[in-house]
């Protein structure tokens, strides 16, 4: 999707972060930090404006009310850190399409912006004049030209234009689910449902019921019919996350749906037909799983029509400064933190086994623990600094990789107060993987 977004917000880091966040969606972002700047930019047409109601020299809602109709963006989203019923009613009177409160849910904001762009382009399909300001991504931190993520975005654009299954491969925490959502939102099915099932989160006995639904009276307690995820995703996209964890019995049932788009609810005699675009994601090496007879070869053939591999964070170390800036901008948009070059180098020297998820969790914990001054996220990584030359390495031997991993996992478990599911999410691994590793450490 392409389009132009105007952000009117005095928080420069917040504006830059949104520009980077929407880069993969092809959105051109321009920022104004005061009412005066916004008034100069408004004669240029924008598809959507994201407006902070509290600005240094006025209020966003007053700015909108003062502009002639022909200068208003086609769609407007208001954000505020101080919500009130009065402001919400005023926004409705001004035909605002969304009213968001800070701290903002980033995915909710992105969905709102993309929805506004689609609606605006449907109303005004002709080309809009180029705004008289540079794109925001050129001003703030952005991914370098040699970033491997640019190729991923290019491949994903092609995947969005087809209807065949897409298999997204990559380590846990590399952004597979977000990439799947982007493919859906960039596809012709964008206005239809996007439904996701985490195959690793459900016991084998419940996967079939979740996918296919249950007929009334199918078993004791089934007092009403229940639609499954296939029906809920009809016309749209179904993501089967962690499909490598799906049982062989579940794989066999899924195979028939992929071939014919036909299924039966549990306990139902009638076949139902759906039109679903299937995406699958996994961190498991499916080729090796086929050899071990843990994954069906015929299912892999049908899923592997258009494979995409998301790179690990250690494969895109050049992106780390931009990713850290984006995390800081979304986690603490109103606070300015100093992250020195030495600290950034320590982060780049780390292998990030939990990838993007671990990076975000680490930055978030660092912001919470260091309310003022210089951030030290590297202190949360479970590593020790390199020993200076001349020191006795025997007295303080370097940790082995196993010890580093063990210390980090135990530290995160402590931060999660012993809750394993929460710890697994912070670490960017599945609960099953966490259980296995803890057993190995015994």
C-alpha positions as CSV (number, residue, x, y, z in Angstrom):
1,X,0.0,0.0,0.0
2,X,1.2,3.5,-0.8
3,X,-0.1,6.8,0.5
4,X,0.9,10.0,2.4
5,X,0.6,10.5,6.1
6,X,1.0,13.8,7.9
7,X,1.9,13.6,11.6
8,X,1.3,16.7,13.7
9,X,3.0,16.0,17.0
10,X,5.7,17.8,19.0
11,X,7.5,14.6,20.0
12,X,10.1,14.2,17.3
13,X,11.2,10.8,18.3
14,X,7.6,9.5,18.2
15,X,7.2,10.9,14.7
16,X,10.4,9.3,13.5
17,X,9.5,6.0,15.0
18,X,6.1,6.0,13.1
19,X,8.0,6.8,9.9
20,X,10.3,3.8,10.4
21,X,7.4,1.6,11.6
22,X,5.4,2.3,8.4
23,X,8.3,2.1,6.0
24,X,7.5,-1.5,5.1
25,X,4.0,-0.5,4.2
26,X,5.2,2.0,1.6
27,X,3.8,5.0,3.4
28,X,5.4,8.4,2.9
29,X,5.4,10.3,6.2
30,X,5.8,14.0,6.7
31,X,6.0,15.6,10.2
32,X,4.9,18.9,11.7
33,X,5.7,19.7,15.3
34,X,3.6,22.8,15.8
35,X,0.3,24.3,14.7
36,X,2.2,26.8,12.6
37,X,4.2,24.1,10.8
38,X,1.0,22.2,10.2
39,X,-0.8,25.2,8.7
40,X,2.1,25.7,6.2
41,X,1.9,22.0,5.2
42,X,-1.9,21.6,5.0
43,X,-2.4,23.2,1.6
44,X,-0.7,20.1,0.2
45,X,-3.0,17.1,0.1
46,X,-2.5,14.2,2.4
47,X,-4.5,10.9,2.5
48,X,-4.4,10.8,6.4
49,X,-3.4,13.1,9.2
50,X,-2.4,11.8,12.7
51,X,-2.9,14.8,15.0
52,X,-1.9,15.3,18.6
53,X,-4.5,17.4,20.3
54,X,-2.0,19.1,22.6
55,X,0.7,21.0,20.8
56,X,3.2,23.7,22.0
57,X,1.3,26.6,20.3
58,X,-2.3,25.3,20.3
59,X,-4.7,22.4,20.0
60,X,-4.9,19.9,17.2
61,X,-8.8,20.0,17.2
62,X,-8.8,23.8,17.0
63,X,-6.4,23.6,14.0
64,X,-8.7,21.2,12.2
65,X,-11.7,23.3,12.9
66,X,-10.0,26.5,11.6
67,X,-9.0,25.0,8.2
68,X,-11.2,25.2,5.1
69,X,-12.7,21.9,4.1
70,X,-10.6,21.7,0.9
71,X,-7.3,21.8,2.9
72,X,-8.3,19.0,5.4
73,X,-6.8,15.6,4.8
74,X,-9.3,13.0,3.5
75,X,-9.1,11.1,6.8
76,X,-8.0,12.3,10.3
77,X,-6.9,10.4,13.4
78,X,-6.6,12.3,16.7
79,X,-4.2,11.2,19.4
80,X,-4.0,12.5,23.0
81,X,-2.4,11.8,26.3
82,X,-5.2,13.4,28.1
83,X,-8.5,11.9,26.9
84,X,-11.8,13.5,27.9
85,X,-15.4,13.0,27.0
86,X,-15.6,16.6,25.7
87,X,-12.7,16.1,23.3
88,X,-14.1,12.8,22.1
89,X,-17.4,14.4,21.3
90,X,-15.7,17.3,19.5
91,X,-13.7,14.8,17.4
92,X,-16.9,13.1,16.4
93,X,-18.4,16.4,15.3
94,X,-15.4,17.0,13.1
95,X,-15.8,13.6,11.4
96,X,-12.6,12.2,12.9
97,X,-12.3,8.5,11.9
98,X,-10.4,7.4,15.0
99,X,-9.5,8.8,18.5
100,X,-6.5,7.1,20.1
101,X,-5.0,7.7,23.6
102,X,-1.4,7.6,24.6
103,X,0.4,5.4,25.3
104,X,-0.6,4.1,21.9
105,X,-1.0,0.5,21.0
106,X,1.4,0.4,18.0
107,X,-0.4,-2.3,16.1
108,X,-3.8,-0.6,16.7
109,X,-2.4,2.7,15.4
110,X,-0.9,1.0,12.3
111,X,-4.2,-0.7,11.5
112,X,-6.1,2.6,11.9
113,X,-3.7,4.4,9.6
114,X,-3.8,1.7,7.0
115,X,-7.5,1.6,7.1
116,X,-7.7,5.4,6.7
117,X,-5.3,5.2,3.7
118,X,-7.5,2.6,2.0
119,X,-10.7,4.6,2.6
120,X,-9.0,7.9,1.5
121,X,-7.7,6.3,-1.7
122,X,-11.1,4.8,-2.5
123,X,-12.7,8.3,-2.2
124,X,-9.9,10.2,-4.0
125,X,-8.3,7.7,-6.4
126,X,-6.5,10.4,-8.5
127,X,-2.9,11.2,-7.8
128,X,-2.3,13.7,-5.0
129,X,0.3,16.4,-5.5
130,X,3.7,15.7,-3.8
131,X,3.9,17.4,-0.4
132,X,6.5,20.2,-0.1
133,X,8.5,18.5,2.6
134,X,11.0,15.6,2.7
135,X,9.9,12.2,3.6
136,X,10.3,11.6,7.3
137,X,12.3,8.4,6.9
138,X,15.1,10.4,5.4
139,X,15.2,12.6,8.5
140,X,15.2,10.0,11.3
141,X,16.8,6.6,11.9
142,X,16.0,4.3,8.9
143,X,17.2,0.9,7.8
144,X,20.5,1.1,5.8
145,X,20.5,0.4,2.1
146,X,22.3,-3.0,2.6
147,X,19.7,-4.2,5.1
148,X,18.5,-7.7,4.3
149,X,15.0,-6.6,5.4
150,X,14.5,-4.6,2.1
151,X,14.7,-7.8,0.1
152,X,12.1,-9.4,2.5
153,X,9.7,-6.5,1.9
154,X,10.2,-6.8,-1.9
155,X,9.4,-10.6,-1.8
156,X,6.4,-10.0,0.5
157,X,4.9,-7.5,-1.9
158,X,5.0,-10.2,-4.6
159,X,3.5,-12.7,-2.1
160,X,0.6,-10.3,-1.4
161,X,-0.4,-10.3,-5.1
162,X,-0.9,-14.0,-5.3
163,X,-3.5,-16.4,-3.8
164,X,-1.2,-19.5,-3.2
165,X,0.0,-20.5,0.2
166,X,3.0,-18.7,1.7
167,X,5.4,-20.4,4.1
168,X,7.3,-18.0,6.4
169,X,10.4,-19.5,7.9
170,X,12.6,-18.1,10.5
171,X,13.7,-18.2,14.1
172,X,11.4,-17.2,16.9
173,X,11.0,-13.5,17.3
174,X,12.1,-12.5,13.8
175,X,8.8,-10.9,12.9
176,X,7.0,-13.8,11.1
177,X,3.6,-12.9,12.4
178,X,3.9,-9.2,11.7
179,X,5.1,-10.1,8.1
180,X,2.1,-12.3,7.7
181,X,-0.2,-9.5,8.7
182,X,1.5,-7.1,6.3
183,X,1.0,-9.6,3.4
184,X,-2.7,-9.8,4.2
185,X,-3.1,-6.0,4.5
186,X,-1.2,-5.5,1.2
187,X,-3.4,-8.1,-0.6
188,X,-6.8,-7.8,-2.3
189,X,-8.2,-9.4,0.8
190,X,-7.2,-6.6,3.1
191,X,-10.8,-5.6,3.9
192,X,-11.6,-9.2,4.9
193,X,-10.7,-11.0,8.2
194,X,-7.2,-11.9,9.2
195,X,-7.4,-14.9,11.6
196,X,-4.4,-16.5,13.3
197,X,-4.0,-19.9,15.1
198,X,-0.9,-20.7,17.2
199,X,-0.6,-24.5,16.6
200,X,1.8,-24.8,19.6
201,X,-0.6,-23.1,22.1
202,X,-3.4,-25.7,21.8
203,X,-3.4,-29.4,22.8
204,X,-3.8,-31.8,19.9
205,X,-7.4,-32.6,21.0
206,X,-8.5,-28.9,20.5
207,X,-6.8,-28.0,17.3
208,X,-9.5,-29.7,15.1
209,X,-12.3,-28.0,17.0
210,X,-10.6,-24.6,16.7
211,X,-10.0,-25.0,12.9
212,X,-13.2,-26.7,11.8
213,X,-15.8,-25.7,14.5
214,X,-18.3,-27.9,16.3
215,X,-21.8,-29.0,15.4
216,X,-24.6,-28.7,17.9
217,X,-24.8,-32.0,20.0
218,X,-21.4,-33.2,18.7
219,X,-20.4,-34.1,22.3
220,X,-21.7,-33.6,25.8
221,X,-22.0,-29.9,26.5
222,X,-22.1,-28.8,22.9
223,X,-25.4,-27.1,23.3
224,X,-24.9,-24.8,20.3
225,X,-23.0,-24.9,17.0
226,X,-19.7,-23.1,17.0
227,X,-17.9,-21.8,13.9
228,X,-14.2,-22.6,13.6
229,X,-11.4,-20.4,12.4
230,X,-11.8,-21.5,8.8
231,X,-15.3,-20.1,8.7
232,X,-14.3,-17.0,10.5
233,X,-11.5,-16.4,8.0
234,X,-13.8,-17.0,5.0
235,X,-12.9,-14.5,2.2
236,X,-9.8,-13.5,4.1
237,X,-6.5,-14.9,5.4
238,X,-5.8,-17.7,7.9
239,X,-2.3,-17.8,9.5
240,X,-1.2,-21.1,10.9
241,X,1.6,-20.0,13.3
242,X,4.1,-22.6,14.5
243,X,2.7,-25.1,12.0
244,X,5.7,-27.3,12.7
245,X,4.2,-28.1,16.1
246,X,0.9,-29.4,14.5
247,X,0.3,-33.1,15.1
248,X,0.4,-35.6,12.2
249,X,-3.3,-36.2,12.6
250,X,-4.0,-32.4,12.4
251,X,-1.7,-32.2,9.3
252,X,-3.7,-34.9,7.5
253,X,-7.0,-33.0,8.1
254,X,-5.5,-29.7,7.0
255,X,-4.2,-31.2,3.8
256,X,-7.7,-31.8,2.6
257,X,-8.7,-28.3,3.3
258,X,-5.8,-26.9,1.3
259,X,-6.6,-29.0,-1.7
260,X,-10.4,-28.6,-1.9
261,X,-11.3,-25.7,0.5
262,X,-13.9,-28.0,1.9
263,X,-14.3,-29.2,5.5
264,X,-16.8,-30.5,8.1
265,X,-17.5,-29.3,11.6
266,X,-16.9,-31.9,14.2
267,X,-20.1,-34.0,14.5
268,X,-21.6,-32.5,11.3
269,X,-22.5,-34.5,8.2
270,X,-22.6,-31.5,5.9
271,X,-19.5,-30.3,4.0
272,X,-18.8,-26.5,4.0
273,X,-16.9,-24.6,1.4
274,X,-14.7,-21.6,2.2
275,X,-12.5,-19.2,0.3
276,X,-9.4,-18.8,2.5
277,X,-5.9,-17.6,1.6
278,X,-3.5,-19.7,3.8
279,X,-0.3,-18.4,5.4
280,X,1.9,-20.7,7.5
281,X,4.9,-19.8,9.8
282,X,7.3,-21.9,11.7
283,X,10.8,-21.8,13.3
284,X,11.1,-25.6,12.7
285,X,13.3,-27.0,9.9
286,X,10.4,-28.7,8.1
287,X,12.7,-30.6,5.7
288,X,14.4,-32.2,8.7
289,X,11.1,-32.8,10.3
290,X,10.0,-34.7,7.2
291,X,13.1,-36.9,7.4
292,X,12.3,-37.6,11.1
293,X,8.7,-38.4,10.0
294,X,7.3,-35.6,12.2
295,X,5.9,-33.6,9.3
296,X,4.1,-34.8,6.2
297,X,6.0,-34.4,3.0
298,X,2.8,-33.9,0.9
299,X,1.7,-31.0,3.2
300,X,5.1,-29.4,3.0
301,X,4.9,-29.5,-0.8
302,X,1.6,-27.7,-0.8
303,X,2.6,-25.1,1.8
304,X,6.0,-24.4,0.3
305,X,4.7,-22.7,-2.9
306,X,6.1,-19.3,-1.9
307,X,8.6,-19.6,0.9
308,X,10.0,-16.5,2.7
309,X,12.8,-16.7,5.3
310,X,12.9,-13.9,7.9
311,X,16.6,-13.2,8.9
312,X,17.7,-13.4,12.5
313,X,18.8,-10.2,14.2
314,X,22.4,-11.4,14.2
315,X,22.1,-11.5,10.4
316,X,21.0,-7.8,10.3
317,X,23.3,-6.2,12.8
318,X,23.5,-3.1,10.6
319,X,19.8,-2.5,11.4
320,X,20.3,-2.4,15.2
321,X,20.7,1.4,15.6
322,X,17.4,2.0,13.7
323,X,15.6,-0.8,15.5
324,X,16.7,0.5,19.0
325,X,15.6,4.0,18.1
326,X,12.2,2.7,16.9
327,X,11.8,0.7,20.1
328,X,12.6,3.7,22.3
329,X,10.2,5.8,20.3
330,X,7.3,3.5,20.7
331,X,8.0,2.4,24.3
332,X,8.9,5.8,25.8
333,X,7.9,8.5,23.2
334,X,7.8,11.3,25.7
335,X,11.2,10.6,27.3
336,X,14.7,11.3,25.9
337,X,17.3,8.7,26.7
338,X,21.0,8.7,26.1
339,X,22.3,5.5,24.5
340,X,26.0,6.0,24.0
341,X,28.1,4.5,21.1
342,X,29.9,2.1,23.5
343,X,26.5,0.8,24.7
344,X,25.3,0.4,21.1
345,X,28.4,-1.5,20.3
346,X,27.8,-3.9,23.2
347,X,24.3,-4.5,21.8
348,X,25.7,-5.2,18.4
349,X,28.2,-7.7,19.8
350,X,25.4,-9.7,21.4
351,X,23.9,-12.6,19.3
352,X,20.2,-11.9,20.3
353,X,18.9,-15.5,20.4
354,X,15.4,-14.1,20.9
355,X,15.8,-11.7,18.0
356,X,13.5,-8.7,17.6
357,X,11.2,-9.8,20.5
358,X,14.2,-10.1,22.9
359,X,15.5,-6.7,21.7
360,X,12.2,-5.0,22.4
361,X,11.8,-6.7,25.8
362,X,15.3,-5.7,26.7
363,X,14.9,-2.1,25.8
364,X,11.5,-2.0,27.6
365,X,13.0,-3.4,30.8
366,X,15.9,-1.0,30.5
367,X,13.5,2.0,30.2
368,X,11.6,0.8,33.3
369,X,14.7,0.2,35.4
370,X,16.5,3.4,34.3
371,X,14.0,6.2,34.6
372,X,16.6,8.9,34.0
373,X,19.9,9.3,32.4
374,X,21.9,6.8,30.3
375,X,20.3,3.5,29.4
376,X,22.2,0.3,30.0
377,X,20.3,-2.4,28.2
378,X,23.4,-4.5,27.8
379,X,23.4,-5.0,31.6
380,X,20.3,-7.1,31.2
381,X,21.7,-9.5,28.6
382,X,23.3,-12.0,31.0
383,X,26.8,-11.4,29.6
384,X,30.1,-10.2,31.2
385,X,32.3,-7.5,29.6
386,X,35.5,-8.8,28.0
387,X,38.5,-9.1,30.3
388,X,41.1,-6.4,29.8
389,X,44.5,-7.5,28.7
390,X,46.8,-8.5,31.5
391,X,44.0,-9.6,34.0
392,X,44.0,-13.0,35.4
393,X,41.5,-15.0,33.3
394,X,41.8,-17.9,35.6
395,X,40.3,-15.9,38.5
396,X,37.4,-14.7,36.3
397,X,37.0,-17.2,33.5
398,X,34.6,-16.1,30.7
399,X,31.1,-17.7,30.8
400,X,30.4,-20.5,28.3
401,X,27.4,-20.0,25.9
402,X,25.5,-22.5,28.0
403,X,26.1,-20.5,31.2
404,X,25.1,-17.3,29.5
405,X,21.9,-18.8,28.2
406,X,21.1,-20.4,31.6
407,X,21.8,-17.1,33.5
408,X,19.7,-15.1,31.1
409,X,16.7,-17.5,31.3
410,X,16.8,-17.7,35.1
411,X,17.0,-13.9,35.2
412,X,14.0,-13.5,33.0
413,X,12.1,-16.1,35.0
414,X,12.9,-14.0,38.1
415,X,11.6,-10.9,36.4
416,X,8.5,-12.8,35.4
417,X,8.0,-13.9,39.1
418,X,8.2,-17.6,38.0
419,X,5.4,-17.4,35.4
420,X,6.8,-19.5,32.6
421,X,4.4,-18.4,29.9
422,X,5.3,-14.8,30.5
423,X,9.0,-15.6,30.7
424,X,8.8,-17.5,27.3
425,X,7.2,-14.5,25.7
426,X,9.9,-12.2,27.1
427,X,12.6,-14.5,25.8
428,X,11.0,-14.8,22.4
429,X,10.7,-18.6,22.6
430,X,7.8,-21.0,22.9
431,X,6.7,-22.4,26.3
432,X,7.6,-25.9,25.2
433,X,11.2,-24.7,24.3
434,X,11.5,-23.0,27.7
435,X,10.4,-26.2,29.5
436,X,13.0,-28.2,27.5
437,X,15.8,-25.8,28.3
438,X,15.0,-25.7,32.0
439,X,15.0,-29.5,32.0
440,X,18.5,-29.5,30.3
441,X,19.8,-27.1,33.0
442,X,18.7,-29.5,35.9
